[in-house]
Amino acid sequence: MWWMLAFFICATSLCLCVFLLARVTRLFLSMQDRIEESLDIMDECYVELGKILEKPVFFDSLEVRQVVTSIEKVHASIIYIANGVSLNRDDVQGTG
């Protein structure tokens, strides 16, 4: 009789573990999709900022130079973030 109780407890624990594993897996897959979408957006922004930075600045105002400097910093930070995230993703996939 005790083995039936042990079997019931083990079966219930197994079902609970499978359920929780499925939920965590869905969460990770959802997070991976969001990261990939964010990387695509960052890539588009990086290209756009690169095109803007290639254009010469004809107005020699302090404010314009500050805006260009800020754009350069954002440009560098986008590539830094994208490289960091994509390196982690490549390491997981085994291609890094």
mmCIF file as gemmi writes it, N, C-alpha and C atoms, coordinates in Angstrom:
data_model
loop_
_atom_site.group_PDB
_atom_site.id
_atom_site.type_symbol
_atom_site.label_atom_id
_atom_site.label_alt_id
_atom_site.label_comp_id
_atom_site.label_asym_id
_atom_site.label_entity_id
_atom_site.label_seq_id
_atom_site.pdbx_PDB_ins_code
_atom_site.Cartn_x
_atom_site.Cartn_y
_atom_site.Cartn_z
_atom_site.occupancy
_atom_site.B_iso_or_equiv
_atom_site.pdbx_formal_charge
_atom_site.auth_seq_id
_atom_site.auth_asym_id
_atom_site.pdbx_PDB_model_num
ATOM 1 N N . MET Axp A 1 ? 0.817 -1.188 0 1 0 ? 1 A 1
ATOM 2 C CA . MET Axp A 1 ? 0 0 0 1 0 ? 1 A 1
ATOM 3 C C . MET Axp A 1 ? 0.865 1.259 0 1 0 ? 1 A 1
ATOM 4 N N . TRP Axp A 2 ? 2.001 1.21 0.696 1 0 ? 2 A 1
ATOM 5 C CA . TRP Axp A 2 ? 2.857 2.388 0.75 1 0 ? 2 A 1
ATOM 6 C C . TRP Axp A 2 ? 3.453 2.709 -0.612 1 0 ? 2 A 1
ATOM 7 N N . TRP Axp A 3 ? 3.684 1.662 -1.451 1 0 ? 3 A 1
ATOM 8 C CA . TRP Axp A 3 ? 4.27 1.888 -2.774 1 0 ? 3 A 1
ATOM 9 C C . TRP Axp A 3 ? 3.3 2.636 -3.681 1 0 ? 3 A 1
ATOM 10 N N . MET Axp A 4 ? 1.971 2.47 -3.459 1 0 ? 4 A 1
ATOM 11 C CA . MET Axp A 4 ? 0.984 3.209 -4.263 1 0 ? 4 A 1
ATOM 12 C C . MET Axp A 4 ? 1.055 4.702 -3.925 1 0 ? 4 A 1
ATOM 13 N N . LEU Axp A 5 ? 1.203 4.982 -2.636 1 0 ? 5 A 1
ATOM 14 C CA . LEU Axp A 5 ? 1.327 6.373 -2.212 1 0 ? 5 A 1
ATOM 15 C C . LEU Axp A 5 ? 2.613 6.993 -2.764 1 0 ? 5 A 1
ATOM 16 N N . ALA Axp A 6 ? 3.708 6.25 -2.721 1 0 ? 6 A 1
ATOM 17 C CA . ALA Axp A 6 ? 4.979 6.733 -3.256 1 0 ? 6 A 1
ATOM 18 C C . ALA Axp A 6 ? 4.87 6.955 -4.763 1 0 ? 6 A 1
ATOM 19 N N . PHE Axp A 7 ? 4.213 6.027 -5.472 1 0 ? 7 A 1
ATOM 20 C CA . PHE Axp A 7 ? 4.011 6.17 -6.911 1 0 ? 7 A 1
ATOM 21 C C . PHE Axp A 7 ? 3.164 7.41 -7.218 1 0 ? 7 A 1
ATOM 22 N N . PHE Axp A 8 ? 2.127 7.641 -6.452 1 0 ? 8 A 1
ATOM 23 C CA . PHE Axp A 8 ? 1.255 8.798 -6.653 1 0 ? 8 A 1
ATOM 24 C C . PHE Axp A 8 ? 2.026 10.101 -6.431 1 0 ? 8 A 1
ATOM 25 N N . ILE Axp A 9 ? 2.841 10.145 -5.404 1 0 ? 9 A 1
ATOM 26 C CA . ILE Axp A 9 ? 3.638 11.338 -5.117 1 0 ? 9 A 1
ATOM 27 C C . ILE Axp A 9 ? 4.657 11.582 -6.228 1 0 ? 9 A 1
ATOM 28 N N . CYS Axp A 10 ? 5.31 10.522 -6.682 1 0 ? 10 A 1
ATOM 29 C CA . CYS Axp A 10 ? 6.286 10.664 -7.767 1 0 ? 10 A 1
ATOM 30 C C . CYS Axp A 10 ? 5.609 11.11 -9.066 1 0 ? 10 A 1
ATOM 31 N N . ALA Axp A 11 ? 4.461 10.527 -9.383 1 0 ? 11 A 1
ATOM 32 C CA . ALA Axp A 11 ? 3.748 10.895 -10.606 1 0 ? 11 A 1
ATOM 33 C C . ALA Axp A 11 ? 3.271 12.347 -10.551 1 0 ? 11 A 1
ATOM 34 N N . THR Axp A 12 ? 2.772 12.77 -9.401 1 0 ? 12 A 1
ATOM 35 C CA . THR Axp A 12 ? 2.327 14.151 -9.238 1 0 ? 12 A 1
ATOM 36 C C . THR Axp A 12 ? 3.502 15.113 -9.355 1 0 ? 12 A 1
ATOM 37 N N . SER Axp A 13 ? 4.623 14.753 -8.739 1 0 ? 13 A 1
ATOM 38 C CA . SER Axp A 13 ? 5.821 15.596 -8.827 1 0 ? 13 A 1
ATOM 39 C C . SER Axp A 13 ? 6.319 15.689 -10.262 1 0 ? 13 A 1
ATOM 40 N N . LEU Axp A 14 ? 6.283 14.577 -10.978 1 0 ? 14 A 1
ATOM 41 C CA . LEU Axp A 14 ? 6.719 14.564 -12.367 1 0 ? 14 A 1
ATOM 42 C C . LEU Axp A 14 ? 5.822 15.462 -13.227 1 0 ? 14 A 1
ATOM 43 N N . CYS Axp A 15 ? 4.523 15.364 -13.036 1 0 ? 15 A 1
ATOM 44 C CA . CYS Axp A 15 ? 3.593 16.212 -13.793 1 0 ? 15 A 1
ATOM 45 C C . CYS Axp A 15 ? 3.829 17.692 -13.483 1 0 ? 15 A 1
ATOM 46 N N . LEU Axp A 16 ? 4.04 18.011 -12.233 1 0 ? 16 A 1
ATOM 47 C CA . LEU Axp A 16 ? 4.303 19.392 -11.851 1 0 ? 16 A 1
ATOM 48 C C . LEU Axp A 16 ? 5.607 19.891 -12.47 1 0 ? 16 A 1
ATOM 49 N N . CYS Axp A 17 ? 6.646 19.07 -12.465 1 0 ? 17 A 1
ATOM 50 C CA . CYS Axp A 17 ? 7.929 19.459 -13.06 1 0 ? 17 A 1
ATOM 51 C C . CYS Axp A 17 ? 7.801 19.682 -14.563 1 0 ? 17 A 1
ATOM 52 N N . VAL Axp A 18 ? 7.08 18.798 -15.245 1 0 ? 18 A 1
ATOM 53 C CA . VAL Axp A 18 ? 6.885 18.954 -16.692 1 0 ? 18 A 1
ATOM 54 C C . VAL Axp A 18 ? 6.11 20.235 -16.981 1 0 ? 18 A 1
ATOM 55 N N . PHE Axp A 19 ? 5.084 20.521 -16.197 1 0 ? 19 A 1
ATOM 56 C CA . PHE Axp A 19 ? 4.3 21.737 -16.387 1 0 ? 19 A 1
ATOM 57 C C . PHE Axp A 19 ? 5.163 22.979 -16.199 1 0 ? 19 A 1
ATOM 58 N N . LEU Axp A 20 ? 5.947 23.008 -15.113 1 0 ? 20 A 1
ATOM 59 C CA . LEU Axp A 20 ? 6.799 24.161 -14.848 1 0 ? 20 A 1
ATOM 60 C C . LEU Axp A 20 ? 7.896 24.302 -15.894 1 0 ? 20 A 1
ATOM 61 N N . LEU Axp A 21 ? 8.449 23.2 -16.355 1 0 ? 21 A 1
ATOM 62 C CA . LEU Axp A 21 ? 9.467 23.233 -17.393 1 0 ? 21 A 1
ATOM 63 C C . LEU Axp A 21 ? 8.901 23.798 -18.694 1 0 ? 21 A 1
ATOM 64 N N . ALA Axp A 22 ? 7.673 23.427 -19.021 1 0 ? 22 A 1
ATOM 65 C CA . ALA Axp A 22 ? 7.03 23.947 -20.228 1 0 ? 22 A 1
ATOM 66 C C . ALA Axp A 22 ? 6.821 25.456 -20.116 1 0 ? 22 A 1
ATOM 67 N N . ARG Axp A 23 ? 6.404 25.929 -18.955 1 0 ? 23 A 1
ATOM 68 C CA . ARG Axp A 23 ? 6.195 27.37 -18.776 1 0 ? 23 A 1
ATOM 69 C C . ARG Axp A 23 ? 7.5 28.143 -18.881 1 0 ? 23 A 1
ATOM 70 N N . VAL Axp A 24 ? 8.553 27.632 -18.248 1 0 ? 24 A 1
ATOM 71 C CA . VAL Axp A 24 ? 9.847 28.302 -18.298 1 0 ? 24 A 1
ATOM 72 C C . VAL Axp A 24 ? 10.393 28.293 -19.728 1 0 ? 24 A 1
ATOM 73 N N . THR Axp A 25 ? 10.213 27.19 -20.437 1 0 ? 25 A 1
ATOM 74 C CA . THR Axp A 25 ? 10.665 27.101 -21.824 1 0 ? 25 A 1
ATOM 75 C C . THR Axp A 25 ? 9.949 28.129 -22.691 1 0 ? 25 A 1
ATOM 76 N N . ARG Axp A 26 ? 8.639 28.257 -22.532 1 0 ? 26 A 1
ATOM 77 C CA . ARG Axp A 26 ? 7.889 29.266 -23.29 1 0 ? 26 A 1
ATOM 78 C C . ARG Axp A 26 ? 8.379 30.662 -22.961 1 0 ? 26 A 1
ATOM 79 N N . LEU Axp A 27 ? 8.686 30.922 -21.7 1 0 ? 27 A 1
ATOM 80 C CA . LEU Axp A 27 ? 9.195 32.226 -21.289 1 0 ? 27 A 1
ATOM 81 C C . LEU Axp A 27 ? 10.527 32.528 -21.971 1 0 ? 27 A 1
ATOM 82 N N . PHE Axp A 28 ? 11.44 31.56 -21.983 1 0 ? 28 A 1
ATOM 83 C CA . PHE Axp A 28 ? 12.741 31.762 -22.614 1 0 ? 28 A 1
ATOM 84 C C . PHE Axp A 28 ? 12.612 31.943 -24.119 1 0 ? 28 A 1
ATOM 85 N N . LEU Axp A 29 ? 11.746 31.175 -24.753 1 0 ? 29 A 1
ATOM 86 C CA . LEU Axp A 29 ? 11.557 31.326 -26.194 1 0 ? 29 A 1
ATOM 87 C C . LEU Axp A 29 ? 10.955 32.684 -26.532 1 0 ? 29 A 1
ATOM 88 N N . SER Axp A 30 ? 10.035 33.144 -25.705 1 0 ? 30 A 1
ATOM 89 C CA . SER Axp A 30 ? 9.457 34.468 -25.903 1 0 ? 30 A 1
ATOM 90 C C . SER Axp A 30 ? 10.52 35.547 -25.734 1 0 ? 30 A 1
ATOM 91 N N . MET Axp A 31 ? 11.363 35.399 -24.729 1 0 ? 31 A 1
ATOM 92 C CA . MET Axp A 31 ? 12.426 36.359 -24.486 1 0 ? 31 A 1
ATOM 93 C C . MET Axp A 31 ? 13.424 36.345 -25.648 1 0 ? 31 A 1
ATOM 94 N N . GLN Axp A 32 ? 13.727 35.176 -26.195 1 0 ? 32 A 1
ATOM 95 C CA . GLN Axp A 32 ? 14.635 35.078 -27.332 1 0 ? 32 A 1
ATOM 96 C C . GLN Axp A 32 ? 14.053 35.8 -28.541 1 0 ? 32 A 1
ATOM 97 N N . ASP Axp A 33 ? 12.765 35.642 -28.785 1 0 ? 33 A 1
ATOM 98 C CA . ASP Axp A 33 ? 12.128 36.341 -29.9 1 0 ? 33 A 1
ATOM 99 C C . ASP Axp A 33 ? 12.199 37.852 -29.718 1 0 ? 33 A 1
ATOM 100 N N . ARG Axp A 34 ? 11.963 38.323 -28.507 1 0 ? 34 A 1
ATOM 101 C CA . ARG Axp A 34 ? 12.041 39.764 -28.234 1 0 ? 34 A 1
ATOM 102 C C . ARG Axp A 34 ? 13.459 40.288 -28.439 1 0 ? 34 A 1
ATOM 103 N N . ILE Axp A 35 ? 14.448 39.534 -28.013 1 0 ? 35 A 1
ATOM 104 C CA . ILE Axp A 35 ? 15.834 39.956 -28.187 1 0 ? 35 A 1
ATOM 105 C C . ILE Axp A 35 ? 16.188 40.007 -29.666 1 0 ? 35 A 1
ATOM 106 N N . GLU Axp A 36 ? 15.754 39.015 -30.435 1 0 ? 36 A 1
ATOM 107 C CA . GLU Axp A 36 ? 16.046 39.017 -31.859 1 0 ? 36 A 1
ATOM 108 C C . GLU Axp A 36 ? 15.366 40.183 -32.563 1 0 ? 36 A 1
ATOM 109 N N . GLU Axp A 37 ? 14.126 40.491 -32.184 1 0 ? 37 A 1
ATOM 110 C CA . GLU Axp A 37 ? 13.443 41.649 -32.762 1 0 ? 37 A 1
ATOM 111 C C . GLU Axp A 37 ? 14.177 42.937 -32.395 1 0 ? 37 A 1
ATOM 112 N N . SER Axp A 38 ? 14.626 43.045 -31.148 1 0 ? 38 A 1
ATOM 113 C CA . SER Axp A 38 ? 15.356 44.232 -30.713 1 0 ? 38 A 1
ATOM 114 C C . SER Axp A 38 ? 16.677 44.367 -31.463 1 0 ? 38 A 1
ATOM 115 N N . LEU Axp A 39 ? 17.354 43.256 -31.711 1 0 ? 39 A 1
ATOM 116 C CA . LEU Axp A 39 ? 18.606 43.309 -32.47 1 0 ? 39 A 1
ATOM 117 C C . LEU Axp A 39 ? 18.358 43.765 -33.903 1 0 ? 39 A 1
ATOM 118 N N . ASP Axp A 40 ? 17.252 43.336 -34.494 1 0 ? 40 A 1
ATOM 119 C CA . ASP Axp A 40 ? 16.924 43.793 -35.845 1 0 ? 40 A 1
ATOM 120 C C . ASP Axp A 40 ? 16.676 45.297 -35.867 1 0 ? 40 A 1
ATOM 121 N N . ILE Axp A 41 ? 15.95 45.796 -34.867 1 0 ? 41 A 1
ATOM 122 C CA . ILE Axp A 41 ? 15.687 47.24 -34.782 1 0 ? 41 A 1
ATOM 123 C C . ILE Axp A 41 ? 16.994 47.998 -34.562 1 0 ? 41 A 1
ATOM 124 N N . MET Axp A 42 ? 17.853 47.475 -33.682 1 0 ? 42 A 1
ATOM 125 C CA . MET Axp A 42 ? 19.14 48.123 -33.434 1 0 ? 42 A 1
ATOM 126 C C . MET Axp A 42 ? 19.991 48.146 -34.695 1 0 ? 42 A 1
ATOM 127 N N . ASP Axp A 43 ? 19.929 47.08 -35.465 1 0 ? 43 A 1
ATOM 128 C CA . ASP Axp A 43 ? 20.697 47.025 -36.707 1 0 ? 43 A 1
ATOM 129 C C . ASP Axp A 43 ? 20.216 48.101 -37.678 1 0 ? 43 A 1
ATOM 130 N N . GLU Axp A 44 ? 18.904 48.266 -37.802 1 0 ? 44 A 1
ATOM 131 C CA . GLU Axp A 44 ? 18.355 49.306 -38.669 1 0 ? 44 A 1
ATOM 132 C C . GLU Axp A 44 ? 18.777 50.69 -38.18 1 0 ? 44 A 1
ATOM 133 N N . CYS Axp A 45 ? 18.691 50.925 -36.88 1 0 ? 45 A 1
ATOM 134 C CA . CYS Axp A 45 ? 19.1 52.221 -36.317 1 0 ? 45 A 1
ATOM 135 C C . CYS Axp A 45 ? 20.59 52.462 -36.525 1 0 ? 45 A 1
ATOM 136 N N . TYR Axp A 46 ? 21.383 51.425 -36.389 1 0 ? 46 A 1
ATOM 137 C CA . TYR Axp A 46 ? 22.825 51.551 -36.584 1 0 ? 46 A 1
ATOM 138 C C . TYR Axp A 46 ? 23.141 51.988 -38.006 1 0 ? 46 A 1
ATOM 139 N N . VAL Axp A 47 ? 22.452 51.386 -38.982 1 0 ? 47 A 1
ATOM 140 C CA . VAL Axp A 47 ? 22.664 51.758 -40.384 1 0 ? 47 A 1
ATOM 141 C C . VAL Axp A 47 ? 22.236 53.203 -40.625 1 0 ? 47 A 1
ATOM 142 N N . GLU Axp A 48 ? 21.072 53.581 -40.093 1 0 ? 48 A 1
ATOM 143 C CA . GLU Axp A 48 ? 20.589 54.952 -40.266 1 0 ? 48 A 1
ATOM 144 C C . GLU Axp A 48 ? 21.532 55.967 -39.624 1 0 ? 48 A 1
ATOM 145 N N . LEU Axp A 49 ? 21.994 55.682 -38.408 1 0 ? 49 A 1
ATOM 146 C CA . LEU Axp A 49 ? 22.927 56.595 -37.742 1 0 ? 49 A 1
ATOM 147 C C . LEU Axp A 49 ? 24.252 56.676 -38.497 1 0 ? 49 A 1
ATOM 148 N N . GLY Axp A 50 ? 24.69 55.568 -39.054 1 0 ? 50 A 1
ATOM 149 C CA . GLY Axp A 50 ? 25.924 55.575 -39.842 1 0 ? 50 A 1
ATOM 150 C C . GLY Axp A 50 ? 25.805 56.478 -41.056 1 0 ? 50 A 1
ATOM 151 N N . LYS Axp A 51 ? 24.647 56.432 -41.713 1 0 ? 51 A 1
ATOM 152 C CA . LYS Axp A 51 ? 24.415 57.308 -42.876 1 0 ? 51 A 1
ATOM 153 C C . LYS Axp A 51 ? 24.4 58.775 -42.454 1 0 ? 51 A 1
ATOM 154 N N . ILE Axp A 52 ? 23.773 59.064 -41.316 1 0 ? 52 A 1
ATOM 155 C CA . ILE Axp A 52 ? 23.716 60.448 -40.832 1 0 ? 52 A 1
ATOM 156 C C . ILE Axp A 52 ? 25.119 60.944 -40.492 1 0 ? 52 A 1
ATOM 157 N N . LEU Axp A 53 ? 25.927 60.098 -39.874 1 0 ? 53 A 1
ATOM 158 C CA . LEU Axp A 53 ? 27.275 60.519 -39.469 1 0 ? 53 A 1
ATOM 159 C C . LEU Axp A 53 ? 28.212 60.707 -40.656 1 0 ? 53 A 1
ATOM 160 N N . GLU Axp A 54 ? 27.901 60.11 -41.794 1 0 ? 54 A 1
ATOM 161 C CA . GLU Axp A 54 ? 28.732 60.295 -42.98 1 0 ? 54 A 1
ATOM 162 C C . GLU Axp A 54 ? 28.533 61.669 -43.613 1 0 ? 54 A 1
ATOM 163 N N . LYS Axp A 55 ? 27.419 62.313 -43.361 1 0 ? 55 A 1
ATOM 164 C CA . LYS Axp A 55 ? 27.131 63.619 -43.963 1 0 ? 55 A 1
ATOM 165 C C . LYS Axp A 55 ? 27.944 64.698 -43.252 1 0 ? 55 A 1
ATOM 166 N N . PRO Axp A 56 ? 28.504 65.614 -44.03 1 0 ? 56 A 1
ATOM 167 C CA . PRO Axp A 56 ? 29.259 66.706 -43.394 1 0 ? 56 A 1
ATOM 168 C C . PRO Axp A 56 ? 28.313 67.704 -42.733 1 0 ? 56 A 1
ATOM 169 N N . VAL Axp A 57 ? 28.799 68.325 -41.665 1 0 ? 57 A 1
ATOM 170 C CA . VAL Axp A 57 ? 28.02 69.323 -40.943 1 0 ? 57 A 1
ATOM 171 C C . VAL Axp A 57 ? 28.44 70.699 -41.462 1 0 ? 57 A 1
ATOM 172 N N . PHE Axp A 58 ? 27.466 71.443 -41.973 1 0 ? 58 A 1
ATOM 173 C CA . PHE Axp A 58 ? 27.768 72.75 -42.553 1 0 ? 58 A 1
ATOM 174 C C . PHE Axp A 58 ? 27.562 73.894 -41.573 1 0 ? 58 A 1
ATOM 175 N N . PHE Axp A 59 ? 26.946 73.632 -40.459 1 0 ? 59 A 1
ATOM 176 C CA . PHE Axp A 59 ? 26.677 74.677 -39.481 1 0 ? 59 A 1
ATOM 177 C C . PHE Axp A 59 ? 27.624 74.475 -38.316 1 0 ? 59 A 1
ATOM 178 N N . ASP Axp A 60 ? 28.428 75.473 -38.01 1 0 ? 60 A 1
ATOM 179 C CA . ASP Axp A 60 ? 29.475 75.322 -37.007 1 0 ? 60 A 1
ATOM 180 C C . ASP Axp A 60 ? 29.036 75.837 -35.639 1 0 ? 60 A 1
ATOM 181 N N . SER Axp A 61 ? 27.839 75.499 -35.252 1 0 ? 61 A 1
ATOM 182 C CA . SER Axp A 61 ? 27.314 75.935 -33.968 1 0 ? 61 A 1
ATOM 183 C C . SER Axp A 61 ? 27.714 74.942 -32.88 1 0 ? 61 A 1
ATOM 184 N N . LEU Axp A 62 ? 27.836 75.412 -31.679 1 0 ? 62 A 1
ATOM 185 C CA . LEU Axp A 62 ? 28.153 74.545 -30.547 1 0 ? 62 A 1
ATOM 186 C C . LEU Axp A 62 ? 27.059 73.499 -30.352 1 0 ? 62 A 1
ATOM 187 N N . GLU Axp A 63 ? 25.811 73.899 -30.48 1 0 ? 63 A 1
ATOM 188 C CA . GLU Axp A 63 ? 24.69 72.975 -30.303 1 0 ? 63 A 1
ATOM 189 C C . GLU Axp A 63 ? 24.711 71.867 -31.348 1 0 ? 63 A 1
ATOM 190 N N . VAL Axp A 64 ? 25.014 72.251 -32.605 1 0 ? 64 A 1
ATOM 191 C CA . VAL Axp A 64 ? 25.062 71.242 -33.672 1 0 ? 64 A 1
ATOM 192 C C . VAL Axp A 64 ? 26.188 70.259 -33.402 1 0 ? 64 A 1
ATOM 193 N N . ARG Axp A 65 ? 27.334 70.753 -32.974 1 0 ? 65 A 1
ATOM 194 C CA . ARG Axp A 65 ? 28.445 69.843 -32.663 1 0 ? 65 A 1
ATOM 195 C C . ARG Axp A 65 ? 28.099 68.929 -31.491 1 0 ? 65 A 1
ATOM 196 N N . GLN Axp A 66 ? 27.364 69.427 -30.51 1 0 ? 66 A 1
ATOM 197 C CA . GLN Axp A 66 ? 26.949 68.594 -29.378 1 0 ? 66 A 1
ATOM 198 C C . GLN Axp A 66 ? 25.978 67.509 -29.837 1 0 ? 66 A 1
ATOM 199 N N . VAL Axp A 67 ? 25.071 67.861 -30.746 1 0 ? 67 A 1
ATOM 200 C CA . VAL Axp A 67 ? 24.126 66.863 -31.257 1 0 ? 67 A 1
ATOM 201 C C . VAL Axp A 67 ? 24.87 65.782 -32.039 1 0 ? 67 A 1
ATOM 202 N N . VAL Axp A 68 ? 25.827 66.187 -32.861 1 0 ? 68 A 1
ATOM 203 C CA . VAL Axp A 68 ? 26.608 65.205 -33.622 1 0 ? 68 A 1
ATOM 204 C C . VAL Axp A 68 ? 27.393 64.317 -32.676 1 0 ? 68 A 1
ATOM 205 N N . THR Axp A 69 ? 27.969 64.891 -31.638 1 0 ? 69 A 1
ATOM 206 C CA . THR Axp A 69 ? 28.695 64.09 -30.648 1 0 ? 69 A 1
ATOM 207 C C . THR Axp A 69 ? 27.763 63.109 -29.941 1 0 ? 69 A 1
ATOM 208 N N . SER Axp A 70 ? 26.565 63.551 -29.617 1 0 ? 70 A 1
ATOM 209 C CA . SER Axp A 70 ? 25.59 62.664 -28.975 1 0 ? 70 A 1
ATOM 210 C C . SER Axp A 70 ? 25.185 61.532 -29.904 1 0 ? 70 A 1
ATOM 211 N N . ILE Axp A 71 ? 24.996 61.846 -31.176 1 0 ? 71 A 1
ATOM 212 C CA . ILE Axp A 71 ? 24.642 60.804 -32.146 1 0 ? 71 A 1
ATOM 213 C C . ILE Axp A 71 ? 25.774 59.796 -32.262 1 0 ? 71 A 1
ATOM 214 N N . GLU Axp A 72 ? 27.007 60.268 -32.25 1 0 ? 72 A 1
ATOM 215 C CA . GLU Axp A 72 ? 28.148 59.348 -32.315 1 0 ? 72 A 1
ATOM 216 C C . GLU Axp A 72 ? 28.188 58.432 -31.096 1 0 ? 72 A 1
ATOM 217 N N . LYS Axp A 73 ? 27.876 58.976 -29.924 1 0 ? 73 A 1
ATOM 218 C CA . LYS Axp A 73 ? 27.854 58.154 -28.704 1 0 ? 73 A 1
ATOM 219 C C . LYS Axp A 73 ? 26.748 57.111 -28.769 1 0 ? 73 A 1
ATOM 220 N N . VAL Axp A 74 ? 25.575 57.513 -29.234 1 0 ? 74 A 1
ATOM 221 C CA . VAL Axp A 74 ? 24.467 56.566 -29.375 1 0 ? 74 A 1
ATOM 222 C C . VAL Axp A 74 ? 24.825 55.501 -30.397 1 0 ? 74 A 1
ATOM 223 N N . HIS Axp A 75 ? 25.457 55.916 -31.479 1 0 ? 75 A 1
ATOM 224 C CA . HIS Axp A 75 ? 25.902 54.989 -32.519 1 0 ? 75 A 1
ATOM 225 C C . HIS Axp A 75 ? 26.833 53.941 -31.921 1 0 ? 75 A 1
ATOM 226 N N . ALA Axp A 76 ? 27.795 54.374 -31.129 1 0 ? 76 A 1
ATOM 227 C CA . ALA Axp A 76 ? 28.749 53.451 -30.507 1 0 ? 76 A 1
ATOM 228 C C . ALA Axp A 76 ? 28.063 52.554 -29.479 1 0 ? 76 A 1
ATOM 229 N N . SER Axp A 77 ? 27.12 53.107 -28.716 1 0 ? 77 A 1
ATOM 230 C CA . SER Axp A 77 ? 26.456 52.296 -27.693 1 0 ? 77 A 1
ATOM 231 C C . SER Axp A 77 ? 25.553 51.237 -28.316 1 0 ? 77 A 1
ATOM 232 N N . ILE Axp A 78 ? 24.923 51.553 -29.433 1 0 ? 78 A 1
ATOM 233 C CA . ILE Axp A 78 ? 24.071 50.562 -30.103 1 0 ? 78 A 1
ATOM 234 C C . ILE Axp A 78 ? 24.911 49.385 -30.563 1 0 ? 78 A 1
ATOM 235 N N . ILE Axp A 79 ? 26.039 49.659 -31.171 1 0 ? 79 A 1
ATOM 236 C CA . ILE Axp A 79 ? 26.873 48.552 -31.644 1 0 ? 79 A 1
ATOM 237 C C . ILE Axp A 79 ? 27.461 47.776 -30.471 1 0 ? 79 A 1
ATOM 238 N N . TYR Axp A 80 ? 27.77 48.452 -29.37 1 0 ? 80 A 1
ATOM 239 C CA . TYR Axp A 80 ? 28.289 47.775 -28.181 1 0 ? 80 A 1
ATOM 240 C C . TYR Axp A 80 ? 27.248 46.809 -27.615 1 0 ? 80 A 1
ATOM 241 N N . ILE Axp A 81 ? 26.012 47.279 -27.485 1 0 ? 81 A 1
ATOM 242 C CA . ILE Axp A 81 ? 24.939 46.434 -26.952 1 0 ? 81 A 1
ATOM 243 C C . ILE Axp A 81 ? 24.659 45.268 -27.893 1 0 ? 81 A 1
ATOM 244 N N . ALA Axp A 82 ? 24.548 45.56 -29.177 1 0 ? 82 A 1
ATOM 245 C CA . ALA Axp A 82 ? 24.247 44.507 -30.147 1 0 ? 82 A 1
ATOM 246 C C . ALA Axp A 82 ? 25.344 43.451 -30.177 1 0 ? 82 A 1
ATOM 247 N N . ASN Axp A 83 ? 26.598 43.883 -30.122 1 0 ? 83 A 1
ATOM 248 C CA . ASN Axp A 83 ? 27.694 42.914 -30.097 1 0 ? 83 A 1
ATOM 249 C C . ASN Axp A 83 ? 27.661 42.062 -28.837 1 0 ? 83 A 1
ATOM 250 N N . GLY Axp A 84 ? 27.366 42.678 -27.7 1 0 ? 84 A 1
ATOM 251 C CA . GLY Axp A 84 ? 27.306 41.919 -26.453 1 0 ? 84 A 1
ATOM 252 C C . GLY Axp A 84 ? 26.212 40.879 -26.459 1 0 ? 84 A 1
ATOM 253 N N . VAL Axp A 85 ? 25.044 41.253 -26.936 1 0 ? 85 A 1
ATOM 254 C CA . VAL Axp A 85 ? 23.926 40.313 -26.964 1 0 ? 85 A 1
ATOM 255 C C . VAL Axp A 85 ? 24.157 39.238 -28.011 1 0 ? 85 A 1
ATOM 256 N N . SER Axp A 86 ? 24.654 39.617 -29.176 1 0 ? 86 A 1
ATOM 257 C CA . SER Axp A 86 ? 24.853 38.623 -30.226 1 0 ? 86 A 1
ATOM 258 C C . SER Axp A 86 ? 25.999 37.682 -29.886 1 0 ? 86 A 1
ATOM 259 N N . LEU Axp A 87 ? 27.012 38.155 -29.155 1 0 ? 87 A 1
ATOM 260 C CA . LEU Axp A 87 ? 28.069 37.255 -28.717 1 0 ? 87 A 1
ATOM 261 C C . LEU Axp A 87 ? 27.51 36.194 -27.793 1 0 ? 87 A 1
ATOM 262 N N . ASN Axp A 88 ? 26.648 36.585 -26.866 1 0 ? 88 A 1
ATOM 263 C CA . ASN Axp A 88 ? 26.033 35.611 -25.966 1 0 ? 88 A 1
ATOM 264 C C . ASN Axp A 88 ? 25.179 34.636 -26.75 1 0 ? 88 A 1
ATOM 265 N N . ARG Axp A 89 ? 24.453 35.125 -27.739 1 0 ? 89 A 1
ATOM 266 C CA . ARG Axp A 89 ? 23.593 34.248 -28.521 1 0 ? 89 A 1
ATOM 267 C C . ARG Axp A 89 ? 24.44 33.283 -29.331 1 0 ? 89 A 1
ATOM 268 N N . ASP Axp A 90 ? 25.569 33.733 -29.913 1 0 ? 90 A 1
ATOM 269 C CA . ASP Axp A 90 ? 26.435 32.862 -30.677 1 0 ? 90 A 1
ATOM 270 C C . ASP Axp A 90 ? 27.085 31.81 -29.794 1 0 ? 90 A 1
ATOM 271 N N . ASP Axp A 91 ? 27.459 32.187 -28.565 1 0 ? 91 A 1
ATOM 272 C CA . ASP Axp A 91 ? 28.063 31.23 -27.646 1 0 ? 91 A 1
ATOM 273 C C . ASP Axp A 91 ? 27.093 30.109 -27.324 1 0 ? 91 A 1
ATOM 274 N N . VAL Axp A 92 ? 25.818 30.429 -27.161 1 0 ? 92 A 1
ATOM 275 C CA . VAL Axp A 92 ? 24.825 29.422 -26.846 1 0 ? 92 A 1
ATOM 276 C C . VAL Axp A 92 ? 24.616 28.493 -28.023 1 0 ? 92 A 1
ATOM 277 N N . GLN Axp A 93 ? 24.642 29.059 -29.244 1 0 ? 93 A 1
ATOM 278 C CA . GLN Axp A 93 ? 24.415 28.242 -30.43 1 0 ? 93 A 1
ATOM 279 C C . GLN Axp A 93 ? 25.663 27.463 -30.841 1 0 ? 93 A 1
ATOM 280 N N . GLY Axp A 94 ? 26.8 27.812 -30.282 1 0 ? 94 A 1
ATOM 281 C CA . GLY Axp A 94 ? 28.017 27.076 -30.563 1 0 ? 94 A 1
ATOM 282 C C . GLY Axp A 94 ? 28.765 27.599 -31.77 1 0 ? 94 A 1
ATOM 283 N N . THR Axp A 95 ? 28.435 28.791 -32.272 1 0 ? 95 A 1
ATOM 284 C CA . THR Axp A 95 ? 29.129 29.325 -33.426 1 0 ? 95 A 1
ATOM 285 C C . THR Axp A 95 ? 30.127 30.4 -33.048 1 0 ? 95 A 1
ATOM 286 N N . GLY Axp A 96 ? 30.226 30.714 -31.755 1 0 ? 96 A 1
ATOM 287 C CA . GLY Axp A 96 ? 31.088 31.815 -31.332 1 0 ? 96 A 1
ATOM 288 C C . GLY Axp A 96 ? 32.453 31.399 -30.944 1 0 ? 96 A 1
